[in-house]
Amino acid sequence: MNHDITGEKRGFFGRTLEEIAVGDTITYHIGEYAQGPHKSDAFIASNDGLCLLFQRKLGGGQFAYIAYKTKRKKK
């Protein structure tokens, strides 16, 4: 299942990542380049091994920036 948080404020990425199931995705930005309020949180989660980041070409120079949840955060 995909969760689109492109219209949400900063801080929403982490909460969404905690709540979704492994294998779900989060679309956190749509645009020409990776940016927006969720970029930093997405990169941190990726570096922590909680998700994989990828982009999907939409056309017209636009991309969907997506995080694929790989595992649950250890408590």
LUMBA-503336 format. One record per atom (N, C-alpha, C): x, y, z; residue in one letter; atom name. Coordinates in Angstrom, 2 decimals, padded with zeros to 5 digits. Layout:
BEGIN
ATOM       px       py       pz  res  atom
ATOM        X        Y        Z    A    CA
...
This chain:
BEGIN
ATOM       px       py       pz  res  atom
ATOM   000.84  -001.17   000.00    M     N
ATOM   000.00   000.00   000.00    M    CA
ATOM   000.89   001.24   000.00    M     C
ATOM   000.51   002.24  -000.77    N     N
ATOM   001.27   003.50  -000.80    N    CA
ATOM   000.58   004.55   000.06    N     C
ATOM   001.38   005.31   000.77    H     N
ATOM   000.90   006.39   001.63    H    CA
ATOM   001.49   007.69   001.09    H     C
ATOM   000.64   008.59   000.64    D     N
ATOM   001.08   009.85   000.05    D    CA
ATOM   001.08   010.93   001.14    D     C
ATOM   002.28   011.40   001.50    I     N
ATOM   002.38   012.45   002.53    I    CA
ATOM   002.93   013.74   001.93    I     C
ATOM   002.84   013.89   000.63    T     N
ATOM   003.42   015.06  -000.03    T    CA
ATOM   002.80   016.37   000.46    T     C
ATOM   001.59   016.36   000.94    G     N
ATOM   000.93   017.57   001.41    G    CA
ATOM   001.03   017.79   002.91    G     C
ATOM   001.76   016.91   003.60    E     N
ATOM   001.85   017.00   005.07    E    CA
ATOM   003.05   017.83   005.51    E     C
ATOM   003.00   018.29   006.76    K     N
ATOM   004.07   019.10   007.32    K    CA
ATOM   005.23   018.24   007.80    K     C
ATOM   006.36   018.90   008.04    R     N
ATOM   007.57   018.24   008.53    R    CA
ATOM   007.27   017.44   009.80    R     C
ATOM   007.90   016.27   009.92    G     N
ATOM   007.70   015.41   011.08    G    CA
ATOM   006.72   014.28   010.82    G     C
ATOM   005.96   014.37   009.76    F     N
ATOM   004.94   013.37   009.45    F    CA
ATOM   005.56   012.09   008.90    F     C
ATOM   006.74   012.18   008.28    F     N
ATOM   007.38   011.01   007.68    F    CA
ATOM   007.66   009.94   008.74    F     C
ATOM   008.28   010.33   009.84    G     N
ATOM   008.64   009.36   010.89    G    CA
ATOM   007.44   008.66   011.49    G     C
ATOM   006.40   009.42   011.76    R     N
ATOM   005.17   008.81   012.32    R    CA
ATOM   004.55   007.84   011.33    R     C
ATOM   004.54   008.22   010.07    T     N
ATOM   003.97   007.35   009.04    T    CA
ATOM   004.79   006.08   008.90    T     C
ATOM   006.12   006.22   008.90    L     N
ATOM   006.99   005.05   008.76    L    CA
ATOM   006.80   004.07   009.92    L     C
ATOM   006.58   004.57   011.12    E     N
ATOM   006.34   003.70   012.28    E    CA
ATOM   005.02   002.95   012.16    E     C
ATOM   004.01   003.58   011.58    E     N
ATOM   002.66   003.01   011.55    E    CA
ATOM   002.40   002.05   010.40    E     C
ATOM   003.13   002.20   009.29    I     N
ATOM   002.83   001.37   008.12    I    CA
ATOM   003.49  -000.01   008.23    I     C
ATOM   003.02  -000.93   007.42    A     N
ATOM   003.54  -002.30   007.42    A    CA
ATOM   004.82  -002.38   006.59    A     C
ATOM   005.66  -003.35   006.94    V     N
ATOM   006.84  -003.64   006.12    V    CA
ATOM   006.36  -003.98   004.72    V     C
ATOM   006.99  -003.39   003.71    G     N
ATOM   006.59  -003.60   002.32    G    CA
ATOM   005.73  -002.47   001.77    G     C
ATOM   005.17  -001.64   002.66    D     N
ATOM   004.40  -000.48   002.21    D    CA
ATOM   005.37   000.62   001.76    D     C
ATOM   004.85   001.59   001.03    T     N
ATOM   005.67   002.70   000.56    T    CA
ATOM   005.08   004.03   001.00    T     C
ATOM   005.96   005.04   001.04    I     N
ATOM   005.56   006.41   001.34    I    CA
ATOM   006.04   007.29   000.20    I     C
ATOM   005.14   007.97  -000.46    T     N
ATOM   005.53   009.00  -001.42    T    CA
ATOM   005.68   010.28  -000.62    T     C
ATOM   006.93   010.78  -000.53    Y     N
ATOM   007.19   011.93   000.33    Y    CA
ATOM   007.47   013.21  -000.42    Y     C
ATOM   007.67   013.14  -001.72    H     N
ATOM   007.85   014.37  -002.51    H    CA
ATOM   007.63   014.07  -003.98    H     C
ATOM   007.06   015.03  -004.68    I     N
ATOM   006.94   014.97  -006.14    I    CA
ATOM   007.52   016.26  -006.68    I     C
ATOM   008.48   016.12  -007.59    G     N
ATOM   009.11   017.29  -008.17    G    CA
ATOM   010.28   016.92  -009.04    G     C
ATOM   011.01   017.93  -009.46    E     N
ATOM   012.16   017.72  -010.34    E    CA
ATOM   013.35   017.14  -009.57    E     C
ATOM   013.51   017.56  -008.32    Y     N
ATOM   014.62   017.10  -007.48    Y    CA
ATOM   014.08   016.68  -006.12    Y     C
ATOM   014.83   015.81  -005.42    A     N
ATOM   014.45   015.41  -004.07    A    CA
ATOM   014.61   016.61  -003.15    A     C
ATOM   013.51   017.06  -002.58    Q     N
ATOM   013.52   018.17  -001.64    Q    CA
ATOM   012.23   018.12  -000.83    Q     C
ATOM   011.90   019.16  -000.15    G     N
ATOM   010.66   019.21   000.62    G    CA
ATOM   010.88   018.91   002.08    G     C
ATOM   009.80   018.99   002.88    P     N
ATOM   009.92   018.87   004.33    P    CA
ATOM   010.28   017.47   004.84    P     C
ATOM   010.17   016.45   004.00    H     N
ATOM   010.42   015.08   004.44    H    CA
ATOM   011.76   014.52   003.97    H     C
ATOM   012.48   015.27   003.15    K     N
ATOM   013.73   014.78   002.57    K    CA
ATOM   014.73   014.34   003.63    K     C
ATOM   014.97   015.17   004.61    S     N
ATOM   015.95   014.87   005.66    S    CA
ATOM   015.54   013.63   006.45    S     C
ATOM   014.28   013.56   006.85    D     N
ATOM   013.80   012.40   007.62    D    CA
ATOM   013.89   011.12   006.80    D     C
ATOM   013.61   011.20   005.51    A     N
ATOM   013.70   010.02   004.63    A    CA
ATOM   015.14   009.53   004.54    A     C
ATOM   016.09   010.45   004.38    F     N
ATOM   017.50   010.07   004.29    F    CA
ATOM   018.00   009.46   005.60    F     C
ATOM   017.59   010.01   006.73    I     N
ATOM   018.00   009.47   008.03    I    CA
ATOM   017.45   008.05   008.20    I     C
ATOM   016.17   007.86   007.88    A     N
ATOM   015.57   006.52   008.00    A    CA
ATOM   016.25   005.53   007.07    A     C
ATOM   016.62   005.97   005.89    S     N
ATOM   017.34   005.10   004.95    S    CA
ATOM   018.71   004.73   005.51    S     C
ATOM   019.43   005.70   006.04    N     N
ATOM   020.75   005.42   006.63    N    CA
ATOM   020.66   004.49   007.83    N     C
ATOM   019.53   004.52   008.54    D     N
ATOM   019.30   003.63   009.68    D    CA
ATOM   018.82   002.25   009.25    D     C
ATOM   018.63   002.05   007.95    G     N
ATOM   018.21   000.75   007.43    G    CA
ATOM   016.73   000.48   007.56    G     C
ATOM   015.92   001.50   007.81    L     N
ATOM   014.48   001.31   008.00    L    CA
ATOM   013.70   001.34   006.69    L     C
ATOM   014.32   001.89   005.64    C     N
ATOM   013.63   001.97   004.36    C    CA
ATOM   014.66   002.09   003.24    C     C
ATOM   014.19   001.82   002.04    L     N
ATOM   014.97   002.05   000.83    L    CA
ATOM   014.33   003.20   000.08    L     C
ATOM   015.15   004.10  -000.44    L     N
ATOM   014.63   005.24  -001.18    L    CA
ATOM   014.81   005.03  -002.67    L     C
ATOM   013.80   005.39  -003.42    F     N
ATOM   013.91   005.32  -004.87    F    CA
ATOM   013.02   006.39  -005.47    F     C
ATOM   013.16   006.59  -006.77    Q     N
ATOM   012.33   007.56  -007.48    Q    CA
ATOM   011.67   006.90  -008.67    Q     C
ATOM   010.50   007.38  -008.99    R     N
ATOM   009.75   006.88  -010.15    R    CA
ATOM   009.52   008.06  -011.08    R     C
ATOM   009.92   007.91  -012.33    K     N
ATOM   009.75   008.98  -013.31    K    CA
ATOM   008.28   009.13  -013.67    K     C
ATOM   007.78   010.37  -013.58    L     N
ATOM   006.39   010.65  -013.90    L    CA
ATOM   006.23   011.29  -015.27    L     C
ATOM   007.31   011.83  -015.80    G     N
ATOM   007.25   012.53  -017.09    G    CA
ATOM   007.33   014.03  -016.89    G     C
ATOM   007.69   014.72  -017.94    G     N
ATOM   007.79   016.16  -017.87    G    CA
ATOM   008.84   016.65  -016.89    G     C
ATOM   009.87   015.84  -016.64    G     N
ATOM   010.92   016.22  -015.70    G    CA
ATOM   010.53   016.06  -014.24    G     C
ATOM   009.40   015.43  -013.97    Q     N
ATOM   008.92   015.25  -012.60    Q    CA
ATOM   009.15   013.81  -012.14    Q     C
ATOM   009.45   013.67  -010.85    F     N
ATOM   009.67   012.37  -010.24    F    CA
ATOM   008.88   012.26  -008.95    F     C
ATOM   008.47   011.05  -008.63    A     N
ATOM   007.89   010.75  -007.31    A    CA
ATOM   009.03   010.16  -006.48    A     C
ATOM   009.28   010.74  -005.32    Y     N
ATOM   010.32   010.25  -004.41    Y    CA
ATOM   009.63   009.40  -003.35    Y     C
ATOM   010.09   008.16  -003.25    I     N
ATOM   009.36   007.13  -002.51    I    CA
ATOM   010.29   006.39  -001.55    I     C
ATOM   009.77   006.08  -000.37    A     N
ATOM   010.48   005.26   000.61    A    CA
ATOM   009.74   003.92   000.73    A     C
ATOM   010.49   002.84   000.64    Y     N
ATOM   009.95   001.47   000.78    Y    CA
ATOM   010.37   000.95   002.14    Y     C
ATOM   009.40   000.67   003.01    K     N
ATOM   009.71   000.23   004.38    K    CA
ATOM   010.27  -001.19   004.36    K     C
ATOM   011.45  -001.37   004.98    T     N
ATOM   012.12  -002.67   004.98    T    CA
ATOM   012.04  -003.40   006.31    T     C
ATOM   011.96  -002.66   007.42    K     N
ATOM   011.87  -003.34   008.72    K    CA
ATOM   011.36  -002.39   009.78    K     C
ATOM   011.01  -002.94   010.92    R     N
ATOM   010.53  -002.16   012.06    R    CA
ATOM   011.72  -001.61   012.84    R     C
ATOM   011.51  -000.46   013.45    K     N
ATOM   012.54   000.15   014.28    K    CA
ATOM   012.67  -000.67   015.57    K     C
ATOM   013.93  -000.91   015.97    K     N
ATOM   014.16  -001.65   017.21    K    CA
ATOM   013.87  -000.76   018.40    K     C
ATOM   013.25  -001.35   019.43    K     N
ATOM   012.90  -000.60   020.64    K    CA
ATOM   013.97  -000.71   021.67    K     C
